[in-house]
Each structure stands twice: as C-alpha cells, then as structure tokens.
C-alpha cells in the first residue's frame, strides 16, 4: 500500500511505522532490504508508501594539464579520454604544444553520435573515444557554517610496493563425467575442500593463497601450472591451473602518488580477496560467533551481525567494515531446531508433523556430527522409510542403516522410528539420521516470516546508537581472528590499521524557505537549527489546490465516517487547500478489492457521478481500508491505467483517531498529487540564475524478487515539470528484461517527458540534470557509454541539444561516519544534517562526495554518496553540493529534508508503482489460467510469465494522470 505517514525506507521506523525498501513483489520489499539501523531516519519521515499512518569550469586535469570542456573526458569534445591522457603522460614537457591554453567548448549541436567510436576492449587504444567519469574541478568545497572532526569506518591498509601477487585461473571438473552428459556444478563447500586437498597434493599453500570460490586464485608465491588430479573422499577431480597475470603492487603505489591516472582495479580485486581469505581462515568468519541472550528471537532464530566489508581506493587503500543485523537459524542439532521452530513439535509424535518438518528443512544445509569435516550438505527432503527400516547393499549383503552407523562410526541411533534426512538429491542413496546432523551456521531466515514480537526485537537490535555501532566495528577489526591477524594477510605484505580514519566534514547552511500564510500571502519559515525541521502550525502550504470534485470509497465500515471527513476537510482548508464536501460517499466490502472487473465498474460509476454532479472529472478519490490488502495493487492499477482516477488510500485506524499530524500528512499528499506546492525555496537554485529552464530527471530500476525468473524489471524515469521551483514531477514507467539494470528505453522516456514539459510550459528545458539510482561503480561505464549515449542520440534525432549533467546517487554503501565530539551531533549523537565530506575517504580521481541531508533521530545516520559522472554545466564542488542539499528540502510529503535528492526518491516510488502494476497483471493472468485449467485436462503452468508481462501499454498511465504525481 502507499507507505504513507512518511515512514522510513526499510531502514528506520518510528511513530509513523515503516516498510522495507527491497525490490520484491507481492507488496513486499525483499531483496536488498537494508536493516533499520542503517539510515538513522527521523521518527516520522521517509518513503511514503501505503495508507497514511498516524503519526565546473575549465580547470587543469590530470598530468597532461588538459582543460576539460563542459562534460567529461569524451569524444563529445569534452577533453581527452583517460586513455589518451595516459598514452601521453610520458611525453609531457613544458612545451606550449603540450598544454591547452584555454577551455575547449564544443558546439554541441554539431556533434553527432555516429562520430563516436564505440569502446573497445582495450582502454589504452588511442582510437577508443570512450566516455570516462569527470574529474573533480577543484580541491573540494569550502562553504561551511560549521566544521566537524569525524571518524570513518575506513581502516588504512599498508602494503609492500615491492610485492607481486600472481593471479591464476583455476578449473575443477570431476574426472568421471556424469552419465547424462551434463556438466556437474560443484558446490562452494566442495570447491573449498578440493582446494584444501590441493594444498597437500600439489603445493598450493593455504596460507599463501586466496580463493574466490569460483575461478580465481591469487597467490603470494609462484604456483605450479598445468593439470592435476585431486582425490576427495571417493571422487577424483581434474584441476587445471593457468597463470593469468602478475600484479605488481608498485603500480598501486604509482596511482596513489599520482604518477598514473587509471586505478589498477585488478590489483585492488586481488587484495580485496586476500582480506576476505583472512576472514574466512576460521570456519565461522573473522569475528567470534558470540550471541548474547538478547539476540535470541525465539523459534530457533537469532539476530546475527553479518560483516560487510570491502577494500576502497581513496587517498589510501582502506578496509571498509560495517555490519548488518539479520535473522539466521541457530546452528544446533536438527531435532533441537525443530523443537523450537514448530509449535507443539514432539519427537514421539513425529508422524503428525512430518509434512511441516519436510517443508521447513528442505533446502537448508547441514554438517555431519560424526565426521571431522566442515563440509555442508543440502537437505533434499525426508526418507519415505524410518531409520530402522532403511537398508542398502554393501558388496553382496544388505546392511541396515542403524547397524552401519554403529559398526563404522560407533554411533547408536536413538530415534530409529523417524525418517532420515536425504542429502544431495531426492530419492538418492545419501541418507543420514537427523540426530547426527547440525544446521550449518549463517543460514538466513526470511524477515517476512518473523512474528510481530521477533520482528520488533530484530529492529531494536538493528537500531544501534552511533557509539554502539562504532564500538562493535572496532571490536570486529581488533578480534583475534580479525583482518589484522593471521598469516594470509602478512604473507601478502599487507597490514591493516586498527584505528578508524580521521576525516574533516563541513556543515552546509539550509536554504531559506517560503510557505503560505492567510489571505494568500507568502511567509518565510524558520528551520530548526539542529534537525532542519519546520512545522505548519498556523501556516499554509505554499500553493494549495482548489478541490471541488472528490469522493469517498469506504471499504472499512458499514456506515459513513462523517467525523473523519469533516476533520480532513477542515485541516485541508486551514492549510490553504480549499476543499469542499465530497460529491459522493460510497460503502464497499474489502473483498471487492479482489474482483478487478467489479472494482473497475465501481470506479467508472464514481467518475460518471462526478461529471453529473460536479460538471467535471473527479479530482481524487479517498479510499479508506480497514487493513492492508493485496487488492490494493488492483485498485492502483485499474484507477491509474484504466479509469484515470487519482486515489489516496488510508487506513481506518488512523482515520478514526484523526490526529492533527495525521491529517496534515494526508493533506500534503493530496495537494502534491493534484499539482499543488507545499514549500518553496526562496533563492533560485545556485548556478542556474536566469539561464533558461532546467529539468531535473531521476531514474531507477526495480527488480523482481530473488527467486522470480519470469517477471520483468521495471524502469522508471521522472522529471520536474516546473521552473524555477522544481516541485512538480511526471513519471514514465516501462517493463524491461528481467535483471537488466540498464534502462533500455531511457532516451524514449526522456523525450516523452520533454513533450510533457513543453505542453505545460510552452518551452523546452535548456539544461537537464540526470540523477541515476541503483548502480554500482562497476556500472558507471554502462551509464555513460550506453544510457547517456542513448539519451543524447534520442535528443539529437529531434534536433534538440540541451546541456546535461549526470550524477549517480548511491545509498547501498557501507561507509559510516562518527563524530569525534559527541556534542556536535545534538541529542542523537549522529552526524548533523547538512554535513558533507569530500576528502580523504572519497575517490581521488572522481567528482565524489558524501552528504547527510537529514537528521537521524534513531539508529546511526548514513550518508548518501553522490558521484558526478558527466558535467556540461561546469559545477564547482560548492555549487553542486549546495544544490543537492537544497533540493532535499523540496520533497513534497514532509516538513523536513529527506536523505535522498527528490528526483531519485520519486523515481524509486514510480518504479515500485510499476511493480504493483506487474503484480496486478500476474494475479489477473493466474486467475485466467485457473479458469482455463478448470475446463481443460491440461494443468496450468504458473511458472510461465503472463502474456502482458512485457506489454508496455499495460503500464501506460491514463492520459488524465500522466502529468501528475500519482505515484507518491
């Protein structure tokens, strides 16, 4: 549902509740759900989804002293590529011929995409005109109302520049091919056991090597190459080792000292794997598995602090360490786990619980207690026979399983009258009594299956205060089996500091804001110094809409809730949103939400009544629900794509209480959806004064759940539709290939948004700011050389040449900052809002910074990372940092700044709306399949995607809503 009440985005709950921010289906947010402690969000602010809850310029660049044009290092005239600069760096002299005397500003209209040479596999090729991310145009920002001393969870890594790391390709195959001819996929557990045996058989020393569990081994010494046979238990494997490259750490030293421009990512990859190998040298990870009594969530589940770590190439090589709190199954005997997990379970009544037991255990991994090995085995199911009735041939005799374990392992099987576990494959010959199996450590338990008490307890554990999180991280690093200890790291000539990195922070000033006042006047509003909040007590929204035609569809009760309607109407009018009485109040049952045809008829009927009684289209429909319901997806899909009715949903619990803050939150959403403005920045956005219209674009992709291989990914692009106050947005939603992060119709979607802008403003924007969400550093090349090229190509085809800046916003990183002086953080102890960090822990070769734009009242605040990839507007560090910080105050749904620039925030909401549409299409298709199968002898095939899965027209918003903020 519309996760309203300004809730946390899966990382912070408070007075208003919240919902996870994964990208799954069925109204759930799965995949990358970040734990609540990670955002430090305010208690009543965050992603708004569901029923409303109560609550630049030319500067010298690189060693070639090349002055870039607007944009980046590219074939579009924005200076040479890194490869071109690098190829010349040894030829640089003081000769004037080697220095560009002034900025190179290309005539963008004369450039053609066809002139761009596509990237080749060799970045050093002088013919390759591949676009590379821009460099910072200065030494960082200087603007500040206050300076802070911070610590970052980056631990400096010293290395020996004389060392060489040898990179080998490793290929492992069974010597005896399977009878079906299909290649065998070995488990990670088997591969690690084979590697351990390799250390004995072919001199691949464990303490001198690091293995990624797949195809790569990095070694501190030269290894033998060729084909080798490794014997493991009763199986033989053919291992092939090939030398890939020699990685000289002196090259990394040259990069850090500024002698070369291109970062040696392959060396960093090898060193990163060495760090992980050191952590994995102990069977249970690098920190002791010590669970406190308070970590027990009940039902065999505990809260586990899972480390998240990586090497960062900043002003130094740094080891970044953080942790997540996740629910995992206890590593206990299987029978003990069943007793905790299944209510009422008793071993003497196993028969009545067999189905539940098999359902719970299938797919989990276990270790055998009677063997001295850490090998893990997959549970395929339960045997059809009890342990006492299972026998198998050995030679020419049939041996009972219980006798076999007694004779070979000296184990008397106690529970003979229950099934055994089948390991590996169902109906295979690998059967082991349950009492001899223990659950492997670290097996995650789905959060959505936790009961209410366990979920609440997990959230409380996750919401670690800054000082608690900092202490936990430091303890992990300093642990006896931490990254600072062990032979592996030392043998590679590496040493990790035990102290966090000190870094300087600057606090930016909040923008001056206007809201409305009585009699249509403007009022400058005071922003709280500590939290940057403001309130609307005795104030109005900046621009309230006139609401004459609206209706109520009440799914929650048997009689109209007139007090709530009257209070909502009064609150809207007090806020300057002129709202009359509803034209129609209709009661409905909750189960109507499951009937898409009846639901559509009902919405169309209400729309007709609006034309009859109000002489115009319904402005919005207020839908009151007694609880969250899967039919909400049908409601949104039908109203927004079929009928063209704007809906606003809320839960009856909040409606019945009708608290003032709840009503205000609801009013803000309604006003924004109808095109009103809730707040205005007084000063025009820096850097864009009097220079034509500017459009702010946000882009994101929502992927289906982890195990869903049939549903498409959903791309969304939003764009501002107003200037100089960029508060109104429109969205375009498209399905695309599953798991594809590249926005495949980016150019086409941008052109449609440009058309909408022209319709509303009678002019095309001269400047475009694109903010891209959801991509990692490894995908920057895709953003620049595929998405940006596609957008420019689409514009060029229309003879349209706006200037463009591309910035990536990254939320899913693990860099954390802590105050050296706690008093600087106010009551929460968190880094204050407005803090920017653009030195020491940022990419020295890029235009990169961290920004805290919101106040964190719970947990530990987390910054958003911004990376400028392409810039044709000649931003300085100060200008772009202040612009983004100011924009965070313009989010429509709350009276405080948000942690993420609004175009990206809205793009995520729009992509999630597309996921709801897909869910509605899937449910519709499944219902049709059931009806079809009931009249056919052939069974339905639920694994097949729906016919409409990639039909773009199914996601097209009704023309009456396409230029509105229906998605918030």
N, C-alpha and C positions, 0 to 999 in steps of 0.2 A: 504494500500500500504506500501512499505518499508518506514517506517517513518524515512527518512534519514535526512541529514543535521545536524545530531547529536542533535536531539531535546530532550526536556525534557520528562520524562516518565510520562506524565499526571500530573506533579506537577510543571513544570516550562517551560514557553515559553520565547523566546527571539527573536533574529534576525532571527533565523532559523525556528521558528514555533515550533509546537509540537503536540503530540497526547496523549490522555488519556491512562492510563495503566490498566483499568479494565480487566476483563477476559470474555468479552462477545463474541457475534458472529457478523456476517454480517459486518466484518471490524470495528465494534465499540468496544470500550473498556469500559464496563459498570461497573461491579458490585462493585468492591471496588475502584472505581475511587477516588483517593485522590486529594484534591484540589491543585491547582498550588502552593499555598504558602508553601506547606509542605516540599518542597525539597530544595529550595534555590539554584537551579541548575544554572550553568553558562549559558550565553545567547546564546551559540551556541553548547551546548553539552547535551547529554542524550541518551535515547534509539533511535537507528537508524532504523526506520521502514518507508518505503514508498519511493516514488520518492525523490531523493536527493533534498533538499531545498537549496536556496542560502544562503546562509549565510556566667617440664617434668620429669621429672625424679622421682626417688624414694624419696618421702617426706612423713612426718608423716601426717596422715589423720584422722580427727575426734577425738573422745575421746578415741578410742581404740588404738591409736598410731599405726595404721596399715599402713605399707608402700605399696603403690599400685604398681603393675606391670604396664608395658605399657598398656594403655587402660583404662578401667573404673572398677567400682566395679561390678564384674560379675562372672559367672560360668566359663568363659574362662580363669581363673587363674589370673584375674586382681584384686586381693584383694577381701575381703568380700563385700557382699551387705550391703546397709544401714540397712536393716532389721537385718542382722546378727550382725552388729556392735551395733545396738540399743539394741538387746537382751542381749548383753554382757556388756553394759555400766555400769550397776550397780555392775558388778563383777570385774571391773578394779582395779588392785592394782599395786604395784611396783614390783611384782614378775616377774622375767625374763620370766616365762612361758606365761605371758600375752602380751609380746612385741615381734614383729617380728624384728629380728636383722638386716635384710637386705632386699633388694628388691626381690620380688617374680617375676621372669621372666619365664613364661611358655614356653614350647616347643609348639609353635602354631600348628605345623604340626601334633602333636599327639592328639590334641583336636578334638573331634567330636561333631557336633551339637546335635547328638542324646543323648549325655550325659547331655545336658542342661535340667533341669527340667523346664517345662513351668510355667509361672507366675500363681499364684493362686490369689483368691480374697483377701486373707489376706497377706498384705505385711510383717507382723510380723512373718510369718511362717518360722521356721528355715530351712524347706525343700525347700523353694522358692528361686531359684537362678536367680532372675530377674535382668536384667541389669539396673543399675541406672546411671545417669549422673556423670561424673567425678567431683571431687573437684579441685579447683584451687591448683596448685602445690607449690605456693609461696604466698607472701603477695601482689602481684601485680607487675606491671612493674616499672622500674626505669629509662630506657633510655629516654632522652629528650634533645632537643636543646633549649627548652624554656618551662617554666611552667606558667600556667594560673590559675586565680581565676574565677570560674564560678558560676552561679546560675542555678538550675534545677527546673522545674515546679512540684516538689515534695513538698508537704506540710505535715510536721510531724503531726502524729495523736497520741495524748496521750490517754491512756485508763487505766481504773481501773482494775488491775490484780485480784482483789477480786470479780469482777462481773461474773455472769453466764448469758449466752444467751441460751434461750430454743428454740429448733428447732422443729417445728410442721409440719406434713403433713396435708394439707387441701384438701378435695374433695368436689366439689359442683355439684349437679345434680338437675334438675327440679323434683319436687315431682310427677308431672303428666308426664309420659313418652309420647313421640310423637306417633301418630298413626301408623307411618311407621316402628316403632321398632328400628330405627337407633338412636344412641346416639346423643344428642344435644351438639354442640360445642359452648360454651358461649364466647362472645366477651370479650376482656380485659376491655372494658368500663363497661360491665355488672358485671364482677367479682369485679371490684373496688367498684361499687355501692353496691353490696351484702356485701362486706367487711365493707363498711361504715355502713350499716344497722346492721351488726354483732356487731359493737361497742356499739350499743344501746340495742340489743336484748340479747346478750349472753356474755357481758362483755369482749369484745376483744378490748381494748382501742387503738385508732388510734395512739396516741402519745407515746405508749409503744411498738408498733409492727412495723415490716417491712414486706412487702408482695411482692413476685416476680411476681405477676400476673398470676401464674400458680398453683404450688402445695406446695409451701413452705411459711411458716410464721415464722419469728424469733421474739422472744419476750423478753423484759427485765423483765417480770414478769411471774409467772406461770398462764397458761390459763386453763379454763375448757376443758375437753376432752369428746368425745362421739358424738352422733348425735343430730343435732339441726335443727329446722325449721326457715327459714328466709323468711319474706314476703317482696316482692319488687313490687310495683305497683299492678298489678293484678295477679302476678305469685308467687308461693311458691317454695322454694328451700330447699333441704336437704343438710346440711353442716356437714361433718364429720371431726373432729379434732383428730389427734393422735400425741402423743409425740414421736419424732424421737430420739433426743439426748439432753444432757445438754453440752453446750460448755463452758468450764471454761477458762477464759482469762488468768489465771495463766499459762496454757500450752503455750500460745503465748509468755508470758514473759520468760518462761524457754527456748524456742527456741532462742529468741533474745539474751539471756545471755549465750548461748552456752551449756546449760545443756542437751538438746536433739538435735538430728540430723535431724529428719524429721519435715518439716514445717507443722504446723496444718492448712492445706488448708481449711478444713471445717469451722474453726473459721474465717479465712480471708473472706470466702464466706459470712458468716453471717454479718460481719462488713461492707463489701462492700455493701450489700443490705441495711443496715441501712443508709449508706451515700446516696444512691440513694433515699431512702424513704424520707430523709430530704429534698432533692432537689425537690421531687415530692409533697411535702406537700402543695405547692402552685400549682394551677391548670396548670400554664403555664411553669413549670420548675423552677429551682432555681435562675435564673438570670432574671431581668426585661426584658420583651419583648419591647425594645425601638428601633424602626427603624428610622434611620436618613433619611433625604430626599435623600441623596446619595445612599441609599440602594435599592431604587425603580428601578427595572429592566424593568418596563413597562408591559403592558398586564396582569395586576393583579398579577405579580410575584415580589417578593422581595428577597434580599440576606439576609439569616438568619445565624447567628453564632451559630451553634449547638455544645453544650459542649460535649466533650469526656472525660470520667473520669473513674478511677478505683483505687482500693487500691493496693499498691505494698508492697511486703515484701522484704525490702532491709536490710540495717543496722538498720532500724527502720520501723515501719508501716507508710507508706506515702500515701497521697492522691495525685494522679497524675491527673492534669487537663489541657486539651488543648481544641481546638475548630476547627471545620470545617466550611467553608462558603458554604452554599448550597442554591440553588434556591427553594423557597417554595411559595405556593399560599397564597395570602393575606387572613386574617381572616375577611372577610367582608360579607355583605348580598349577597346571591347568585345572585340576579339580578344585583347588583353593579359589581360583579366579571365578569358576562357575558358581561357587557358593556365594560369592559377593555380588556377582553381576546379575544373576537370575533370581528374582524374588521367589522364595519358597522352595528353592532347589535343595534336594537331599539326595545323596548318593544311593540310598536304599530304594528310592522311587525314581530311578533314572529313566525307566521306560516312559513315564508320563511327561518327561522333559526332553526326550530325545530330539524332537524337531527343533526346539528352541536352542538346544546345545549345538546342533549341527549348524544352524543358521548363525549363531554367534561366533563359532570357531572357524568356520570355513574362510579361507583367505588370510588367516593370521599365520605367523611364523613362530616356530618353537625350536628350542635346543633340547638335546637328549641329556638327561642327568647321568646316565650310565656310561657315557663316553666322555673322555677328556678332550673335548673339542668345542670350539665356539661356532661350529657350523650351524646354520639356520635352515630349517625345513618348512616348506609351505604346507599348511593343512588343506588337503583336498576334500575332506569330509570324514564321516564315520564309517566303520566297517558294518556290514549288514549282520554279522555274527558277533556274539560276545567273545571276549578274550579266551575263555575256556574252550570254545568250540572252533577256534581257528587253528588250522594246521597247514603245513606246506612241505613240499618234498625237499629232502637233502640227500643226494645220491639216490639210492633206491628205496629210501624209507620216508614215511610221512611222520613229521615231527610236530608235536603240539607246541603252539607259541609259548605257553606258560612254561613248558619244560625247557624250551630253547633258552629262554632268558635265565632260568635257574641254573642251567648247566654252563652256559657261556659267560654270563655276567654275574652269577651268584645273586640274582635278584628274585625273591619270592613275590609273585604278583598277588597283591592283596585283593584288588577289585576284579575278580575273574568274571563276574556276571554283568559287565557293562562292555560296550563296544570299545575298540581301539581307534586310534587316530590313523587315517590313511594319509601318508605324506607323499608329496610329489604329484602323483596322478591318481584320479579316482579309479577305483577298481583295479589298482595295481597291486604289487606284492609287498609294498613297503608299509607294514603295519607295526605300530608301537603302542604299548599300553599307555593310557592317559597319565597314570601316576608316575611315569618315567619321563614326562615332558614338562618343561617350564616355558612360559611365554618369553620370547625374545624381548630384550629391552627396547624402549623407544617407539613402540607401535602406537601411532596416534589414534585417538578416539574422536569421532565426529562431534564437533561442538553442538550441532543442532540436535543431537540425541541426548544431551545432558538434561537432567531435570532442572526445575527452576532454582532449587537451592544450590545445586552443583554449579550451575551457570553463574549465579551471583557470587559464589565463593571464588570461582576462577577469575571473574572480573576484578574482585577485590585484590587478589594476589597479583594480577596483572598491573594494577594501578599503583606501581611503585613510586614513592616520592623521589625527587631528584637525588637526594643524598643516599637513599637506599639503593637506587639503581647504580649510582657511581661506585658505591662500595662493593656491590655484587660483581660488577665488571672488573674492578681492580683485583678482587679475590680470585676471579677466574684466571686472570693473567698470571697471578703470583702462585697459583696452585702448584703442588709438587709435580703434577703431570701436565702443567700448562705449557704454552708455546716457548717459554723461556728455558724450559728444561728438556732433557732428553738428548740422545746422541744425534738424531737425524738433523736437527737444525744446526747444531755445532759442526757436524761433518760437512755441511754445505757452506761453512764460513759465515753463518748468519747469527745475529744476536738481537733479541727483542728487549727493548727498554721496558721496565716495569712501571713507568710513570706516564700518565696522560700528557698529551701535547698542549702546551700553553698557546693561546691564540687571542688576538685582540678583536673586540666587537665594537660596533658603533650603533647607537640608537637613533633612528630617523624620527623626525617630527611627524605627527599625524596631520593629515590635511584638514583644512577648515571646511566645515560642512554647513549646509543650509537645510532646514526642514520648513514645513508650513506653519503659519500662525493664523489666528482667527481673522476673518474678513479678507482672506486670500493673500495676506502678506507673507513675506519671507522672514525667517528667523535664523540667525546664526546660532548654532548649537555648541555647547561646551562638551568636549570629550574628556572622560575621566582620565586623569594623568597616569594612573597605574594600569588600568585594564583597557583603556581606549574604548569603553562602552559609552553609550548615550541612552537617554530614555525619552519617551514620547508623552510623559505626563504633562497635561495641559498644552500639548503641541499637536501639530497635524503632520501628515505626510506632505512631501514637497508638492506633489501634483496628484490629487485624488480624482478618480474617475466618477462620473455620474452613472449610477446603476438604477435603471428604471424597470428592466425586464429580467427578473430572475425567479427561480422556482426552487422548491424543496422536494427531494425524493427521500423519504424516511424509511429505511429498512429496519429500524431498531425498535419500534414500539407500535402499540395498537391505537394510539391516539396522538394527535399533533402535540409537539413540544413547543407551545407558543412562548413560554418564558424565555427559552433559549433564543428563538428567532427575534424576539423584541430586544434582548440584551445585545445580540450581534448587530442588529440594525442601529441601535443607539451608539455602540462602540465605533462602528464604521463612520457614522456621522460626526462623532466627536473627533475622529482622526482626519476629517476633511474629505471622507469618501461618501459622497451624497447618495444614500441608499434608501429606496422606498420599501414598501411592503412587498412580499413575494406575490407574483401573479397567480401562483398555483402551489398547493401543498398536497402531495400525493403519498399515501402509505403503501408500503410493499413488504413482502416477506423476504428474508435473507436468501431463501432458496431460489428466488427469482434470478439471483446473480449467476446461477448455473445454467440458466436457459437463455442462450445467446439470442435466439430468434425473438422470444418474448421481450427480452431486455431491449432489443433494438426497436421493437414496436412501441414499447413504453416511452423510450427517449424521443422517437419521432412524434408520438402523440403530444408530449410536453412541448416540443418545438412548435407544433401546429397551434397549440393553445397560445403560445407567445405571439404568434402572428395575428391570431384572432383578438386577443385581449390587449396586447401591448403594441400592436401595429409594427412589429419588427422582430428580428431574430433574437432568440434568448441570449442574454449576455453570459450568464453562467447558471449552473445547476448545483445546488448544495446537496450532497449525498451523505446522509447520516447512517452509520452502520453500528451494530451492536458489538462487533468484534472484527478482527482482521479475517479476511475471507479470500480464498483463491479466485472467486468470481470477480474480484476487483480488477483482475487483468482483462477479463471480458468487458467490463464496464469501460475501462480506459480505451481499449482497442476499438470498441464499437462507437463510443462517443466521439473519439478524436479522428477516426479514419472513415467512418461510415455516415454518421449523422451530422457532425460538425457542431457539437455542443461542448462548451467548456465546462468541466466538472471540478468541484472542490469537495474532497471527502474528509470526513471527520468521524471520530468515534463517539458514541453516545455517552461514554463515561465522562469525557471532557466536556461535552456539550451540556450535560446535566449539571455539572459543577459551575460551568460558565464563569471561570475566574477571569479577572481583567486581563492578565498577561496572556492567557489562552486566547481570549477574544481578539486581542491586539495582534497576536501571531497569525491568527486566521485572517484578519483584515489585511495584513501586509501581503499575504499570499494572493488573496483575491484581487487586490489593487494591482499587483505586479502582473498577474495573468491577464488582466484586462487592459494593460498598457499604461498604467499609472507609474509615477516615480515616487519612491519612498524617501529618498535623500539625494542631495546634490553636492558635488564638490564645488566650492566657491571659486577657487582659482582654476583656470583651464589647465589641463594636464601639461606638465612641463614638456618642453621640447616640441610641442605641436601648436604653439600660439599662432593663429592667423595664417595657417598654411593649408587650407583646404580641409575636406572631410577625411576623417580617419576611421577605419573599420577595425574592430578587434575580433579576431577569429579564435575559437577554441576547437580542438579536435581530439577525439578519443575513440578507442575500440573496446567493446565489451565482448568477452569470450564466453562460450558455454562452459558448463561445469566440467570438471576434470575428466570424468568418465563418459561424457557425452561426445560422441564422434559424429553425430548426424546433424545437429543444429548449426546454423551459420554463426559466424561472428557478426556483431552489429557495430557498424561505424556511424559516428555522429559528428557533424560539423555544425557549430553555432556561430553566429556573427551578430555584432551590435548593429542596431537599426537606427541609431540616433547619434547626433553630434551637435554641440561639443559635450553633451552629457551622455556618455555611452552606457546607459542603464537598460535599454530595451534590446531584447535579443530575439532572433528567429533561429530555427533549427532544421536541419535536413538529416534524415535517418536512412541508412541503407544496409541491407544484408550483404555479406560477402563470404568468401571461402572460409571454412572453419579454421581457426587458429592463425589466420593471417593478420599480422599486426599492421602491415601496410594498408593505408586507406586507398582502396582500389579506384574509387570514383571521386577522389579529392578535388580534382580540377572541375569536374562537372557540378559537384555540390557547391563549390565556391561560386561558380558562375550563376547558379540559381539564387544564391544569397545576394550576389551583386544585383541581380534583376529585382529582387525584393527591395533592396536598398534604394534603387532608382525609383521604383514605384512609390515609395514612402517619402523620399527626399528630393526627387527630380534631379539628382546629380550622382555621379559615380564617386566613390571614395578615391582620393588621390594617394592615400597611404594605407597599407594593410599591415597589421601586427598579428602574426600567427603564433598561437601558443599550443604546443603539442604535448599531450599527456600520454603516459603509459609506455614510453620507450626507454630502453637502457642505452648505455654508452655504445654497445656493440651495434645498435640500430641507428646511430646518428647518420651513418653513411646512407642508409635507406631513406631517412627523412630528407636529406639534402639532394641526393642524386636520383631519387625516384619520385618522392612526393612533391618536393619543391619544383623539380623539373616539370612534373605533370601539371602543376598549378600554373606555372609560367607559360607552358605550352598552350593550355586552355585559354589563358588571357591573350596570348599573342595571336591566336586564331581569331579572336574578336577585335584585334587591333587595339588592345587595351593594355597599358603598361604602367600600372601603379608601382610605387616603390614598396618593398617588402622587407620585413624583419621576421625571422623565425626563432622562437625561443622554446626550449623544452623545459617543462616543469616536472620534477621528479619527487615523488612522495615516498616511494618504497626503497629508501636507502637506510643505512644503519649508522650514520654519523650522528652522534649525540653531543650536546654541549652542556656544560655545567658551570655555574658561577663560582668564581674564587671567593667573592664576598657575598654571602647569602643575602645581606640586606639590599643588594641591588635588584633582587627579584621580587620584592614585596612579600605578601603573606604566603604565597605558594612556594617560594624558593625557586621558581622557574625563571628561565631567561625572559626578560620583559619583551612585550610586543614592540615591533619596530627595529629589533636588533638585526643587523646584517653583518655577515662575516665573509670577507673576500680576500683573505690572505692565509698563508701557512697550510691550511687543510683543503685548499682548492686546487684545481688543475692549473699548473703554472703556464700551460700552453694555450689555455682556452679562456673564454669570457664567461666566468663561472662564479656563482656566489650562493650563499645560504641566507634565507630570510625567515625570521619569526614575525609574522604579521598579526598574530592573535595572542591573546592572553590565555595561558594554560592554568586552569584552576584545579585540575585533578590530574594525577599521574605526572609524568615527565614530558614537558613540551618537546616537540620535534619540529625541526625546520623544514621548509620546502627548498629544494635545490633548483636553481634556475641556471640554464646553460644557453647562452646566446650562440646559435649556430650560424646565422646569416643576418647581416645588418646593412641595409641600404639607407638607414636614417642617421648614421653617424652618432649613435648614442655614446655618451660618456658613462662611466660606471655610476656616478652620482645620479644622472638623469634616469637611467633605466631602473635603478634600484628604487628611487623615489616614486617613479611612475607606477611600478608594480605594487609597492606598498600602499599608495593612494587608491589604486583600483580595488584593493581588497576591502575598502570601506564602502564600496558601492553594491555589494551583494544584496539582493532585493529582500531577503527573507529574515533579516535580523538587524538589531541595532548595535552592531559591533563588527569589527573587521573579521574576515574569515582567513583561514590558514593558507588558502589557495586562490590565485587570481581568478575572478569570476568567470571569464570565458572558458577556462578549463573546468571549473566547477560545474557550469551549465552543460558543457559537452558530456561530462560524465553522467549527469542526470538524464540528458537526452538519449545517450546510448543505453542506459538502463531502461528507459521507457521503451526503446526498441526491443529490449529483451522481454519485456512484458507482452509486447505485441506477438513476439515469437511464441511465447508460452500459450497465448490465446489461440494462435494458429495450430500449435501442436495439439492442444486439447480438442479443438474442433476436428482435426484430422483423425485423432484417436476415436472420437465419438462416431465419426463416419465409418471408420474401419470396423468398429464393433457392430454397427448396424449391418454393414456389408457381410461380415463373417457370420452373423446370426442367420442369414438367408443363403449361406454358401457352405459347401462341405469343406472348403479350404480354410485353414486357420489364418487369423490376422497376423500381420508381420509388424509388430510395434517397433522393431529396430530400424525400419526404413524411415527416412526423413519424410516429412509431409510434402505434398505436392507444391504447397505455397512457400516452402522454406526459403527459396531464392527468388521469389517473385517480388521484384522491387515495388510494384504497385500496391502490394499488400501492406507496405509500411508507409505509403504516402499519406500525409496528413490531409484532412479535408480542407478545401480552399478557404473556408471561413476561419480556419485556425492557423494556417501555415505561417503567418507573420506574427504570431503571438507566442507568449512564454507558457504554452500549455504543459510543458514538461517539468515545471518546478513543483 
